[in-house]
């Protein structure tokens, strides 16, 4: 019996209109291009690494065009306000900011292309599409875990660890003489975000396993447990804690999940005991533990992650807004790596490393803070509506929110891979409320 043959296709779209069918297939292409973009830039077409940075943009534009032709672009205040703010920011960028039109449009594409795509995914995709994408994500997690294992144990000079454009290495400093692997992606952050998405879907399928093969769930669970130490990423471990926390909240809201939560804990302990007998898990866990101990000395452990990355982002943005003399900002795109390369000839942080500080620096305190609170409102809206669904015995939106909401509110949209996962996650959360076409 094939463990992954049970309903893992993209879906039957034969009964859809031509426009809807095109848009849905376009969304699937966007998803797969998000996964292989780094592989194209590293291994397949390294000479085209720079233009491939925006390889998903034409796909997104095509989807938006098809949605426009079929009247599928949602009409809501989020899109209207973001469109107005972005147009104003383009004008102020050219008149008072850095003045580079290419950099301005590179920064504007975040809100003019990918942000609307999130809502189109939410409108065109339905619950079945979201579940199918989740199953395929679980399937892909297995070879992805194998790949990062190979990268973890291979020297940085090996072809699996080659960097963007076929130069240098894609590994990032880790611990114990090992580097953080990037998987199929350009940088390690893509690998982390992929497994964060895997975690959300995996926990959903663990408590709602009627439509997915149990052997796939077990294999994906082992892949995730292996991926956490192999990634040497505290963020991925922290995300696992968040997903478990969301599941605990769901169990208080719907008591039938309490038993399933206990079963999950038992299965997790057994899986760790089995994996702990392997040298692969022992070595990677040792490096991961060293990474946690070293980072905790400088950042204060989990408290440091919470305060610095979540609460500190808003405080730093407000502080930046209070101190910055550029009322209209320094210009769209200036806070991105590609923008700094075009403006300054090298990759560096010309504004701020954090997402909220970047937006305030690019757009100015008024427009920047407006967009920040707009993203906060959208994330809170998703979270509250997902919470209501738990009582109706539907935890899919809630579990997806465990990963997606943070990316909506504070995800690093200046980084193309993070932008892609944020767009996808937001769209999936909205689509998970849709029962049928």
C-alpha positions in Angstrom: 0.0 0.0 0.0 1.4 3.4 -1.0 1.5 5.5 2.1 0.9 8.8 0.3 -1.5 7.9 -2.5 -4.6 8.9 -0.6 -6.0 12.2 -2.1 -2.7 14.1 -2.6 -3.5 15.6 -6.0 -3.8 19.3 -6.6 -7.6 18.8 -6.9 -10.3 18.3 -9.5 -10.8 21.6 -11.2 -12.8 20.2 -14.2 -16.0 21.8 -13.0 -14.6 25.3 -12.5 -14.8 28.2 -14.9 -11.8 28.7 -17.1 -10.7 31.8 -15.1 -11.0 30.1 -11.8 -9.1 27.0 -13.1 -6.3 29.3 -14.4 -6.0 31.2 -11.2 -5.9 28.0 -9.0 -3.2 26.5 -11.2 -1.3 29.8 -11.1 -1.4 29.7 -7.3 0.0 26.2 -7.3 2.8 27.4 -9.6 3.5 30.3 -7.2 3.8 27.7 -4.4 6.2 25.4 -6.2 8.3 28.3 -7.4 8.6 29.5 -3.8 10.0 26.1 -3.0 12.5 25.8 -5.9 13.5 29.5 -6.3 16.6 29.0 -4.3 17.6 25.8 -6.1 17.4 27.7 -9.4 19.6 30.5 -8.1 22.1 28.1 -6.6 22.3 25.0 -8.8 20.3 25.2 -12.0 20.7 28.8 -13.3 23.3 30.5 -11.1 24.2 33.0 -13.8 20.6 34.3 -13.5 20.6 34.5 -9.7 19.7 38.2 -9.6 16.7 38.2 -12.0 15.5 35.0 -10.4 15.1 36.9 -7.2 11.7 38.1 -8.5 10.8 35.0 -10.5 7.5 34.7 -8.7 6.5 38.3 -9.4 5.4 37.6 -13.1 3.3 34.7 -11.8 1.7 36.9 -9.2 1.0 39.6 -11.8 -0.5 37.0 -14.1 -2.8 35.7 -11.3 -3.9 39.3 -10.5 -4.6 39.9 -14.2 -6.8 36.8 -14.4 -8.5 37.7 -11.2 -9.2 41.2 -12.5 -10.6 39.8 -15.8 -13.0 37.5 -13.9 -13.9 40.1 -11.2 -12.2 38.0 -8.5 -10.1 40.7 -6.8 -11.7 41.2 -3.4 -13.0 44.7 -2.6 -11.9 45.5 1.0 -10.4 48.3 3.0 -7.1 46.6 3.4 -6.4 46.6 -0.3 -7.7 50.1 -0.9 -5.7 51.7 1.9 -2.5 49.8 1.0 -2.9 50.8 -2.6 -3.3 54.5 -1.7 -0.4 54.5 0.7 1.9 52.8 -1.7 1.1 55.2 -4.6 1.7 58.2 -2.2 5.0 56.5 -1.1 6.2 56.1 -4.7 5.6 59.8 -5.3 7.4 60.9 -2.1 10.2 58.5 -2.8 10.9 60.1 -6.1 10.3 63.7 -4.8 11.9 63.6 -1.4 13.6 60.2 -1.0 16.4 58.4 -2.8 14.8 59.1 -6.2 15.6 55.8 -7.9 12.6 54.6 -9.9 13.7 51.0 -10.1 14.3 50.7 -6.4 11.0 52.4 -5.7 9.1 49.9 -7.7 11.0 47.0 -6.2 9.8 48.2 -2.8 6.3 48.9 -4.0 5.8 45.4 -5.5 5.5 44.1 -2.0 2.2 45.9 -1.6 1.0 46.2 -5.2 1.6 42.6 -6.2 2.1 40.1 -3.3 -0.3 41.7 -0.8 -3.3 41.6 -3.2 -2.3 38.0 -4.1 -2.9 37.0 -0.5 -6.5 38.0 -0.7 -7.0 36.4 -4.2 -5.7 33.1 -2.8 -8.1 33.5 0.1 -11.0 34.1 -2.3 -10.3 31.5 -5.1 -8.9 28.6 -3.0 -11.3 26.7 -0.8 -10.8 24.4 2.2 -10.1 21.4 0.0 -7.3 23.2 -1.8 -5.8 24.2 1.5 -5.9 20.6 2.8 -4.4 19.3 -0.5 -1.6 21.8 -0.2 -1.0 20.7 3.3 -0.7 17.1 2.3 1.8 17.9 -0.4 3.8 20.0 2.1 4.0 17.0 4.4 5.2 14.8 1.5 7.9 17.3 0.6 9.1 17.6 4.2 10.5 14.1 4.0 13.1 14.7 1.1 13.7 18.2 2.5 14.8 16.8 5.8 17.1 14.4 4.0 18.6 17.3 2.0 19.3 19.4 5.0 20.8 16.4 6.7 23.2 16.0 3.7 24.0 19.7 3.9 24.6 19.6 7.6 27.2 16.9 7.4 28.8 18.0 4.1 31.6 20.6 4.0 30.6 24.1 2.9 32.6 23.6 -0.3 30.3 20.7 -1.4 27.9 21.3 -4.3 24.9 20.9 -1.9 26.1 23.9 0.1 27.0 26.2 -2.8 25.8 29.7 -2.5 23.8 32.0 -4.7 25.2 32.4 -8.2 27.3 29.3 -7.7 29.7 31.2 -5.4 30.6 30.8 -1.7 28.3 28.8 0.5 24.6 29.0 1.4 25.2 27.8 5.0 25.0 30.2 7.8 27.0 30.2 11.0 25.7 27.7 13.5 27.5 25.9 16.3 29.9 23.0 17.1 31.7 23.5 13.7 28.4 23.0 11.8 26.5 25.5 9.7 22.8 26.1 9.4 21.6 24.5 6.1 19.4 26.3 3.6 17.7 23.3 2.0 16.3 24.1 -1.4 16.2 27.8 -0.5 18.6 30.7 -1.0 19.2 31.1 2.7 18.5 29.2 5.9 15.5 31.4 6.7 13.6 29.8 3.8 14.3 26.3 5.2 13.0 27.5 8.6 9.8 29.0 7.2 9.1 25.9 5.2 9.3 23.7 8.3 7.2 26.2 10.2 4.5 25.7 7.7 5.0 21.9 7.9 4.5 22.1 11.7 1.2 23.9 11.4 -0.2 21.4 8.9 1.3 18.4 10.7 -0.4 19.2 14.0 -3.7 19.8 12.2 -3.5 16.4 10.5 -2.5 14.8 13.8 -5.8 15.7 15.3 -7.9 15.5 12.1 -6.5 12.5 10.3 -9.6 11.3 8.5 -8.4 12.4 5.0 -4.7 11.8 5.2 -2.7 8.5 5.4 -1.3 7.9 8.9 2.0 6.7 7.5 2.5 10.0 5.9 1.8 11.8 9.2 4.3 9.5 11.0 7.0 10.1 8.3 6.5 13.9 8.3 6.6 13.9 12.2 10.0 12.1 12.1 11.2 14.6 9.4 10.2 17.6 11.5 11.9 16.2 14.7 15.0 15.6 12.7 14.8 19.0 11.0 14.8 21.0 14.2 18.3 20.1 15.4 19.6 19.8 11.8 18.5 23.4 11.1 20.3 24.7 14.3 17.5 27.2 14.4 16.0 28.4 17.7 13.2 30.1 15.7 12.0 26.7 14.5 12.0 25.3 18.0 10.3 28.4 19.3 7.7 28.0 16.5 7.1 24.4 17.6 6.3 25.7 21.1 3.9 28.3 19.7 2.0 25.6 17.7 1.8 23.4 20.8 0.5 26.4 22.7 -2.2 27.0 20.1 -3.2 23.4 20.3 -3.4 23.7 24.1 -5.7 26.7 23.7 -7.8 24.8 21.3 -8.1 21.9 23.8 -9.5 24.3 26.4 -11.9 25.6 23.9 -12.9 22.2 22.7 -12.3 19.5 25.3 -12.2 16.6 22.9 -8.7 17.8 21.8 -7.3 17.2 25.3 -7.0 13.4 24.8 -5.5 14.0 21.3 -3.0 16.4 22.8 -1.9 13.8 25.4 -1.6 11.2 22.6 0.6 13.7 20.6 2.9 14.1 23.6 3.2 10.3 23.9 4.0 9.9 20.2 6.5 12.7 20.4 8.4 11.2 23.3 8.5 7.8 21.5 9.8 9.4 18.3 12.5 11.3 20.2 13.6 8.1 22.0 13.9 6.2 18.7 15.8 9.0 17.0 18.1 9.5 20.0 19.6 6.1 19.2 20.9 7.4 15.9 24.2 9.2 15.5 22.6 11.7 13.1 20.2 12.9 15.7 22.8 12.8 18.5 25.4 14.9 16.6 22.8 17.5 15.4 21.3 17.8 18.8 24.7 18.5 20.3 25.3 21.3 17.9 21.8 22.6 18.4 22.2 22.6 22.2 25.5 24.5 21.9 23.8 27.1 19.7 21.0 27.6 22.3 23.4 27.9 25.2 25.7 30.4 23.3 22.8 32.5 22.1 21.1 32.5 25.5 24.2 34.0 27.0 23.8 37.0 24.7 20.1 37.3 24.2 18.5 35.9 27.3 17.0 32.7 25.9 13.3 32.5 25.1 12.5 35.7 26.9 15.1 37.5 24.6 13.4 36.1 21.5 10.0 37.2 22.7 11.0 40.7 23.8 13.5 41.5 21.1 11.8 40.0 18.0 8.1 40.6 18.8 7.7 43.4 21.3 10.9 45.1 20.5 10.0 45.5 16.9 7.2 47.9 17.6 9.2 49.9 20.2 12.1 50.3 17.8 9.8 51.4 15.0 8.2 54.0 17.2 11.6 55.1 18.4 12.9 55.3 14.8 9.8 57.3 13.8 10.4 59.8 16.7 14.1 60.3 15.8 13.9 60.2 12.0 14.0 63.6 10.4 12.6 62.3 7.1 8.8 62.9 7.4 8.2 61.2 4.1 10.8 58.5 4.6 13.9 57.7 2.8 12.2 55.9 -0.1 10.5 52.6 -0.9 12.9 49.7 -1.5 15.8 51.3 0.3 15.6 48.9 3.2 15.8 45.8 1.1 19.0 44.0 0.2 18.4 44.4 -3.5 17.7 48.1 -3.0 20.9 48.7 -1.1 22.8 46.9 -3.8 21.4 49.1 -6.5 21.8 52.3 -4.4 25.1 51.7 -2.7 26.8 49.0 -4.7 26.8 46.5 -1.8 24.3 44.6 0.4 23.9 46.3 3.8 21.2 47.7 6.1 20.6 51.2 4.9 17.7 51.7 7.2 16.8 49.1 9.8 17.1 45.3 10.1 13.7 44.9 11.7 10.6 44.9 9.5 8.7 47.6 11.3 11.7 49.9 11.5 12.3 49.3 7.8 8.7 50.4 6.9 8.9 53.5 9.0 12.3 54.4 7.5 11.1 53.9 3.9 7.7 55.4 4.2 8.1 57.9 7.0 6.5 57.9 10.4 2.9 58.6 9.3 2.5 56.2 6.4 4.9 53.6 7.9 3.0 53.4 11.2 -0.3 53.3 9.3 0.9 50.2 7.4 2.1 48.7 10.6 -1.2 49.1 12.4 -3.0 47.9 9.2 -1.0 44.6 9.3 -1.7 44.4 13.0 -5.4 44.7 12.4 -5.3 42.1 9.6 -3.4 39.6 11.8 -5.7 40.1 14.8 -8.7 39.7 12.6 -7.4 36.4 11.3 -6.6 35.2 14.8 -10.0 36.2 16.3 -12.0 34.6 13.4 -9.9 31.5 13.6 -10.5 31.2 17.4 -14.3 31.4 16.8 -14.0 28.4 14.4 -12.6 26.1 17.1 -16.0 26.0 18.9 -17.5 24.8 15.6 -15.0 21.9 15.6 -12.8 23.5 12.9 -9.1 24.0 13.9 -7.6 24.3 10.5 -7.6 28.2 10.4 -6.4 28.3 14.0 -3.4 26.0 13.4 -2.5 27.8 10.3 -2.6 31.1 12.3 0.0 29.7 14.6 2.5 30.3 11.8 0.8 32.8 9.5 -0.4 35.5 11.8 3.1 36.5 13.0 4.3 36.6 9.4 1.4 38.9 8.5 2.1 41.2 11.4 5.9 41.3 11.6 7.3 39.0 8.8 10.3 40.3 7.0 8.6 41.2 3.7 11.7 42.8 2.4 13.2 39.3 2.0 11.6 37.6 -1.0 11.3 34.2 0.5 9.7 35.5 3.7 7.4 37.6 1.6 6.3 34.5 -0.4 5.6 32.4 2.7 3.7 35.4 4.3 1.6 35.8 1.1 0.9 32.1 1.0 0.2 31.7 4.7 -2.2 34.6 4.8 -4.0 33.4 1.7 -4.4 29.9 3.2 -5.8 31.2 6.5 -8.4 33.2 4.6 -9.2 30.3 2.2 -9.5 27.8 5.1 -12.8 29.6 6.0 -14.2 28.7 2.5 -16.2 25.4 2.4 -16.7 25.2 -1.3 -16.1 26.9 -4.6 
